[in-house]
Amino acid sequence: MPIWVDVAVETAEQHHDLRAFLSALFDWTWDLGGPEMGYYSIASHDGSSVFGLAQNDGARGVATTYFSTSTIERTVEQSVGLGASVTMPVTSVMDLGTMALLNDPTGALFGLWQPGTFQGFGVAYEPNAPGWFDHVSPDPDVAARFYSTLSGHQASSPEPSMRILQNGEQWYASLSQTQPGDAAHWQPIYVVDSLKRIHEVVPRHGGAIVIEEMPVPGSALCVFSEPVNGTLMTVMAAGDHPS
């Protein structure tokens, strides 16, 4: 299952500015990491961890979605056998856990996280916390086969144009078609109390609304660009979680 999301930016100024923007949107508080942690900082909502922000040379503000595993070496081996490629080999992060980065067969980057003392998301499916994950690629069928085989979860199509990953009765991710020229990627989606509020807050803090409202089952989405790197972000209005 998805267990964590983080974003990396290049400079201290970008790190500060993106924290300020996200705090204005989600009312998050931050535990700031020092140089020994590469300035990796954790955002929390009501004391529960929801998001990570790193500072790395060459970073461009793109989100990485991580999936939980209790056997990371074996999961990496299985991923490669299913057509993925390793971007960052299995690496220990102090006592917090163990991570790896891979590109799936469609080219989308994803992470694996085997928890140590850090368990990932502390809360989900409520305002200011993660609520959904969308995989976008030129070949959603290939993506669906890869992730359902890797996770052991079901890939279903409740509608002809809709592909869903579900763990038992719980829907947690969609698999969508890219627009021409767009690279394959995972898009984490956070829940907000009001899309109207997002329409007001985003421009006030330097972002730009791209799609005001797009209906989806049980909710509606808003897409906007953040002001630091121009990365597109998606939020979901609080409502019935798909299940």
Contacts in CASP RR format, 6 or more apart in sequence:
PFRMAT RR
TARGET T0000
AUTHOR 0000-0000-0000
METHOD contacts of the structure
MODEL  1
MPIWVDVAVETAEQHHDLRAFLSALFDWTWDLGGPEMGYYSIASHDGSSV
FGLAQNDGARGVATTYFSTSTIERTVEQSVGLGASVTMPVTSVMDLGTMA
LLNDPTGALFGLWQPGTFQGFGVAYEPNAPGWFDHVSPDPDVAARFYSTL
SGHQASSPEPSMRILQNGEQWYASLSQTQPGDAAHWQPIYVVDSLKRIHE
VVPRHGGAIVIEEMPVPGSALCVFSEPVNGTLMTVMAAGDHPS
1 67 0 8 1.000
1 68 0 8 1.000
1 151 0 8 1.000
1 167 0 8 1.000
1 172 0 8 1.000
2 65 0 8 1.000
2 66 0 8 1.000
2 67 0 8 1.000
2 68 0 8 1.000
2 121 0 8 1.000
2 130 0 8 1.000
2 133 0 8 1.000
2 172 0 8 1.000
2 173 0 8 1.000
2 188 0 8 1.000
3 66 0 8 1.000
3 67 0 8 1.000
3 68 0 8 1.000
3 113 0 8 1.000
3 115 0 8 1.000
3 119 0 8 1.000
3 120 0 8 1.000
3 121 0 8 1.000
4 52 0 8 1.000
4 65 0 8 1.000
4 66 0 8 1.000
4 113 0 8 1.000
4 120 0 8 1.000
4 121 0 8 1.000
5 51 0 8 1.000
5 52 0 8 1.000
5 63 0 8 1.000
5 64 0 8 1.000
5 65 0 8 1.000
5 66 0 8 1.000
5 130 0 8 1.000
5 188 0 8 1.000
6 40 0 8 1.000
6 51 0 8 1.000
6 52 0 8 1.000
6 53 0 8 1.000
6 54 0 8 1.000
6 63 0 8 1.000
6 64 0 8 1.000
6 66 0 8 1.000
7 18 0 8 1.000
7 51 0 8 1.000
7 52 0 8 1.000
7 53 0 8 1.000
7 54 0 8 1.000
7 61 0 8 1.000
7 62 0 8 1.000
7 63 0 8 1.000
7 64 0 8 1.000
7 231 0 8 1.000
8 53 0 8 1.000
8 54 0 8 1.000
8 55 0 8 1.000
8 56 0 8 1.000
8 59 0 8 1.000
8 60 0 8 1.000
8 61 0 8 1.000
8 62 0 8 1.000
8 64 0 8 1.000
9 15 0 8 1.000
9 18 0 8 1.000
9 53 0 8 1.000
9 54 0 8 1.000
9 55 0 8 1.000
9 56 0 8 1.000
9 59 0 8 1.000
9 60 0 8 1.000
9 61 0 8 1.000
9 228 0 8 1.000
9 229 0 8 1.000
10 55 0 8 1.000
10 56 0 8 1.000
10 57 0 8 1.000
10 58 0 8 1.000
10 59 0 8 1.000
10 60 0 8 1.000
11 55 0 8 1.000
12 39 0 8 1.000
12 55 0 8 1.000
14 55 0 8 1.000
14 61 0 8 1.000
14 228 0 8 1.000
14 229 0 8 1.000
15 39 0 8 1.000
15 41 0 8 1.000
15 53 0 8 1.000
15 55 0 8 1.000
17 227 0 8 1.000
17 228 0 8 1.000
18 53 0 8 1.000
18 61 0 8 1.000
18 226 0 8 1.000
18 228 0 8 1.000
18 229 0 8 1.000
19 30 0 8 1.000
19 41 0 8 1.000
19 43 0 8 1.000
19 53 0 8 1.000
20 205 0 8 1.000
21 205 0 8 1.000
21 206 0 8 1.000
21 207 0 8 1.000
21 226 0 8 1.000
21 227 0 8 1.000
21 228 0 8 1.000
22 28 0 8 1.000
22 43 0 8 1.000
22 51 0 8 1.000
22 53 0 8 1.000
22 226 0 8 1.000
23 29 0 8 1.000
23 30 0 8 1.000
23 43 0 8 1.000
24 201 0 8 1.000
24 204 0 8 1.000
24 205 0 8 1.000
25 192 0 8 1.000
25 198 0 8 1.000
25 201 0 8 1.000
25 202 0 8 1.000
25 205 0 8 1.000
25 235 0 8 1.000
26 43 0 8 1.000
26 45 0 8 1.000
26 50 0 8 1.000
26 128 0 8 1.000
26 190 0 8 1.000
26 192 0 8 1.000
27 45 0 8 1.000
27 128 0 8 1.000
28 43 0 8 1.000
28 44 0 8 1.000
28 45 0 8 1.000
28 50 0 8 1.000
28 51 0 8 1.000
28 128 0 8 1.000
29 43 0 8 1.000
29 44 0 8 1.000
29 47 0 8 1.000
30 41 0 8 1.000
30 42 0 8 1.000
30 43 0 8 1.000
30 44 0 8 1.000
30 53 0 8 1.000
31 41 0 8 1.000
31 42 0 8 1.000
31 44 0 8 1.000
32 39 0 8 1.000
32 41 0 8 1.000
33 39 0 8 1.000
33 40 0 8 1.000
33 41 0 8 1.000
34 40 0 8 1.000
38 54 0 8 1.000
38 55 0 8 1.000
38 56 0 8 1.000
39 54 0 8 1.000
39 55 0 8 1.000
40 52 0 8 1.000
40 53 0 8 1.000
40 54 0 8 1.000
40 55 0 8 1.000
41 52 0 8 1.000
41 53 0 8 1.000
41 54 0 8 1.000
42 49 0 8 1.000
42 51 0 8 1.000
42 52 0 8 1.000
42 53 0 8 1.000
43 49 0 8 1.000
43 50 0 8 1.000
43 51 0 8 1.000
43 52 0 8 1.000
43 53 0 8 1.000
44 50 0 8 1.000
45 123 0 8 1.000
45 128 0 8 1.000
45 129 0 8 1.000
46 123 0 8 1.000
48 121 0 8 1.000
48 122 0 8 1.000
48 123 0 8 1.000
48 129 0 8 1.000
49 118 0 8 1.000
49 120 0 8 1.000
49 121 0 8 1.000
49 122 0 8 1.000
50 121 0 8 1.000
50 122 0 8 1.000
50 123 0 8 1.000
50 128 0 8 1.000
50 129 0 8 1.000
50 130 0 8 1.000
50 190 0 8 1.000
60 229 0 8 1.000
60 231 0 8 1.000
61 228 0 8 1.000
61 229 0 8 1.000
61 231 0 8 1.000
62 109 0 8 1.000
62 185 0 8 1.000
62 229 0 8 1.000
62 231 0 8 1.000
63 186 0 8 1.000
63 187 0 8 1.000
63 188 0 8 1.000
63 231 0 8 1.000
63 233 0 8 1.000
64 101 0 8 1.000
64 109 0 8 1.000
64 110 0 8 1.000
64 111 0 8 1.000
64 186 0 8 1.000
65 110 0 8 1.000
65 111 0 8 1.000
65 133 0 8 1.000
65 186 0 8 1.000
65 188 0 8 1.000
66 99 0 8 1.000
66 110 0 8 1.000
66 111 0 8 1.000
66 112 0 8 1.000
66 113 0 8 1.000
67 110 0 8 1.000
67 111 0 8 1.000
67 112 0 8 1.000
67 113 0 8 1.000
67 151 0 8 1.000
68 112 0 8 1.000
68 113 0 8 1.000
68 114 0 8 1.000
68 115 0 8 1.000
69 75 0 8 1.000
69 112 0 8 1.000
69 113 0 8 1.000
69 114 0 8 1.000
70 114 0 8 1.000
71 114 0 8 1.000
72 90 0 8 1.000
72 98 0 8 1.000
72 99 0 8 1.000
72 100 0 8 1.000
72 112 0 8 1.000
72 113 0 8 1.000
72 114 0 8 1.000
73 90 0 8 1.000
75 112 0 8 1.000
75 150 0 8 1.000
76 86 0 8 1.000
76 89 0 8 1.000
76 90 0 8 1.000
76 100 0 8 1.000
76 102 0 8 1.000
76 112 0 8 1.000
78 150 0 8 1.000
79 102 0 8 1.000
79 104 0 8 1.000
79 112 0 8 1.000
79 150 0 8 1.000
80 86 0 8 1.000
80 102 0 8 1.000
82 105 0 8 1.000
82 146 0 8 1.000
82 149 0 8 1.000
82 150 0 8 1.000
83 104 0 8 1.000
83 105 0 8 1.000
83 146 0 8 1.000
84 102 0 8 1.000
84 103 0 8 1.000
84 104 0 8 1.000
84 105 0 8 1.000
84 146 0 8 1.000
85 102 0 8 1.000
85 103 0 8 1.000
86 100 0 8 1.000
86 101 0 8 1.000
86 102 0 8 1.000
87 101 0 8 1.000
87 102 0 8 1.000
87 103 0 8 1.000
87 109 0 8 1.000
88 99 0 8 1.000
88 100 0 8 1.000
88 101 0 8 1.000
89 100 0 8 1.000
90 98 0 8 1.000
90 99 0 8 1.000
90 100 0 8 1.000
91 98 0 8 1.000
91 99 0 8 1.000
91 100 0 8 1.000
92 98 0 8 1.000
93 99 0 8 1.000
93 118 0 8 1.000
95 116 0 8 1.000
95 117 0 8 1.000
96 116 0 8 1.000
96 117 0 8 1.000
96 118 0 8 1.000
97 113 0 8 1.000
97 114 0 8 1.000
97 115 0 8 1.000
97 116 0 8 1.000
97 117 0 8 1.000
97 118 0 8 1.000
98 113 0 8 1.000
98 114 0 8 1.000
98 116 0 8 1.000
99 111 0 8 1.000
99 112 0 8 1.000
99 113 0 8 1.000
99 114 0 8 1.000
100 111 0 8 1.000
100 112 0 8 1.000
101 109 0 8 1.000
101 110 0 8 1.000
101 111 0 8 1.000
101 112 0 8 1.000
102 109 0 8 1.000
102 110 0 8 1.000
102 111 0 8 1.000
102 112 0 8 1.000
103 109 0 8 1.000
103 110 0 8 1.000
104 110 0 8 1.000
104 143 0 8 1.000
104 146 0 8 1.000
104 147 0 8 1.000
104 184 0 8 1.000
105 142 0 8 1.000
105 143 0 8 1.000
105 146 0 8 1.000
106 135 0 8 1.000
106 137 0 8 1.000
106 138 0 8 1.000
106 139 0 8 1.000
106 142 0 8 1.000
106 143 0 8 1.000
106 146 0 8 1.000
106 184 0 8 1.000
107 137 0 8 1.000
107 183 0 8 1.000
107 184 0 8 1.000
108 135 0 8 1.000
108 136 0 8 1.000
108 137 0 8 1.000
108 143 0 8 1.000
108 183 0 8 1.000
108 184 0 8 1.000
108 185 0 8 1.000
108 186 0 8 1.000
109 185 0 8 1.000
109 186 0 8 1.000
110 186 0 8 1.000
113 120 0 8 1.000
121 129 0 8 1.000
121 130 0 8 1.000
122 129 0 8 1.000
123 129 0 8 1.000
124 130 0 8 1.000
124 131 0 8 1.000
125 131 0 8 1.000
125 191 0 8 1.000
125 241 0 8 1.000
126 191 0 8 1.000
126 238 0 8 1.000
127 191 0 8 1.000
127 192 0 8 1.000
127 193 0 8 1.000
127 238 0 8 1.000
128 190 0 8 1.000
128 191 0 8 1.000
128 192 0 8 1.000
128 193 0 8 1.000
129 190 0 8 1.000
129 191 0 8 1.000
130 188 0 8 1.000
130 189 0 8 1.000
130 190 0 8 1.000
130 191 0 8 1.000
131 189 0 8 1.000
131 190 0 8 1.000
131 191 0 8 1.000
131 236 0 8 1.000
131 241 0 8 1.000
132 172 0 8 1.000
132 173 0 8 1.000
132 174 0 8 1.000
132 188 0 8 1.000
132 189 0 8 1.000
132 236 0 8 1.000
132 242 0 8 1.000
133 172 0 8 1.000
133 173 0 8 1.000
133 174 0 8 1.000
133 186 0 8 1.000
133 187 0 8 1.000
133 188 0 8 1.000
133 189 0 8 1.000
134 173 0 8 1.000
134 174 0 8 1.000
134 175 0 8 1.000
134 176 0 8 1.000
134 186 0 8 1.000
134 187 0 8 1.000
134 189 0 8 1.000
134 234 0 8 1.000
135 143 0 8 1.000
135 147 0 8 1.000
135 173 0 8 1.000
135 174 0 8 1.000
135 175 0 8 1.000
135 176 0 8 1.000
135 184 0 8 1.000
135 185 0 8 1.000
135 186 0 8 1.000
135 187 0 8 1.000
136 176 0 8 1.000
136 177 0 8 1.000
136 178 0 8 1.000
136 182 0 8 1.000
136 184 0 8 1.000
136 185 0 8 1.000
136 186 0 8 1.000
136 187 0 8 1.000
137 143 0 8 1.000
137 175 0 8 1.000
137 176 0 8 1.000
137 177 0 8 1.000
137 178 0 8 1.000
137 184 0 8 1.000
137 185 0 8 1.000
138 177 0 8 1.000
138 178 0 8 1.000
138 184 0 8 1.000
140 163 0 8 1.000
140 175 0 8 1.000
140 176 0 8 1.000
140 177 0 8 1.000
141 163 0 8 1.000
143 163 0 8 1.000
143 175 0 8 1.000
143 184 0 8 1.000
144 155 0 8 1.000
144 163 0 8 1.000
144 165 0 8 1.000
144 175 0 8 1.000
145 155 0 8 1.000
147 153 0 8 1.000
147 155 0 8 1.000
147 165 0 8 1.000
147 173 0 8 1.000
147 175 0 8 1.000
148 154 0 8 1.000
148 155 0 8 1.000
148 165 0 8 1.000
151 165 0 8 1.000
151 167 0 8 1.000
153 165 0 8 1.000
153 166 0 8 1.000
153 167 0 8 1.000
153 168 0 8 1.000
154 165 0 8 1.000
154 166 0 8 1.000
154 167 0 8 1.000
154 168 0 8 1.000
155 163 0 8 1.000
155 164 0 8 1.000
155 165 0 8 1.000
155 166 0 8 1.000
155 175 0 8 1.000
156 163 0 8 1.000
156 164 0 8 1.000
156 166 0 8 1.000
157 163 0 8 1.000
157 164 0 8 1.000
158 164 0 8 1.000
162 174 0 8 1.000
163 174 0 8 1.000
163 175 0 8 1.000
163 176 0 8 1.000
164 171 0 8 1.000
164 173 0 8 1.000
164 174 0 8 1.000
164 175 0 8 1.000
164 242 0 8 1.000
165 171 0 8 1.000
165 172 0 8 1.000
165 173 0 8 1.000
165 174 0 8 1.000
165 175 0 8 1.000
166 172 0 8 1.000
169 243 0 8 1.000
170 243 0 8 1.000
171 241 0 8 1.000
171 242 0 8 1.000
171 243 0 8 1.000
178 184 0 8 1.000
187 232 0 8 1.000
187 234 0 8 1.000
188 234 0 8 1.000
189 221 0 8 1.000
189 234 0 8 1.000
189 235 0 8 1.000
189 236 0 8 1.000
190 233 0 8 1.000
190 234 0 8 1.000
190 235 0 8 1.000
190 236 0 8 1.000
191 235 0 8 1.000
191 236 0 8 1.000
191 237 0 8 1.000
191 238 0 8 1.000
192 198 0 8 1.000
192 222 0 8 1.000
192 235 0 8 1.000
192 236 0 8 1.000
192 237 0 8 1.000
192 238 0 8 1.000
193 237 0 8 1.000
193 238 0 8 1.000
194 237 0 8 1.000
195 212 0 8 1.000
195 213 0 8 1.000
195 220 0 8 1.000
195 222 0 8 1.000
195 235 0 8 1.000
195 237 0 8 1.000
198 209 0 8 1.000
198 222 0 8 1.000
198 224 0 8 1.000
198 235 0 8 1.000
199 209 0 8 1.000
199 212 0 8 1.000
199 222 0 8 1.000
202 208 0 8 1.000
202 209 0 8 1.000
202 224 0 8 1.000
203 209 0 8 1.000
205 227 0 8 1.000
206 227 0 8 1.000
207 224 0 8 1.000
207 225 0 8 1.000
207 226 0 8 1.000
207 227 0 8 1.000
207 230 0 8 1.000
208 224 0 8 1.000
208 225 0 8 1.000
209 222 0 8 1.000
209 223 0 8 1.000
209 224 0 8 1.000
210 223 0 8 1.000
210 224 0 8 1.000
210 225 0 8 1.000
210 232 0 8 1.000
211 221 0 8 1.000
211 222 0 8 1.000
211 223 0 8 1.000
212 222 0 8 1.000
213 220 0 8 1.000
213 221 0 8 1.000
213 222 0 8 1.000
214 220 0 8 1.000
214 221 0 8 1.000
214 222 0 8 1.000
214 223 0 8 1.000
216 236 0 8 1.000
217 242 0 8 1.000
218 239 0 8 1.000
218 240 0 8 1.000
218 242 0 8 1.000
219 236 0 8 1.000
219 237 0 8 1.000
219 238 0 8 1.000
219 239 0 8 1.000
219 240 0 8 1.000
219 242 0 8 1.000
220 236 0 8 1.000
220 237 0 8 1.000
221 234 0 8 1.000
221 235 0 8 1.000
221 236 0 8 1.000
221 237 0 8 1.000
222 234 0 8 1.000
222 235 0 8 1.000
222 237 0 8 1.000
223 232 0 8 1.000
223 233 0 8 1.000
223 234 0 8 1.000
224 232 0 8 1.000
224 233 0 8 1.000
224 235 0 8 1.000
225 231 0 8 1.000
225 232 0 8 1.000
225 233 0 8 1.000
226 233 0 8 1.000
END
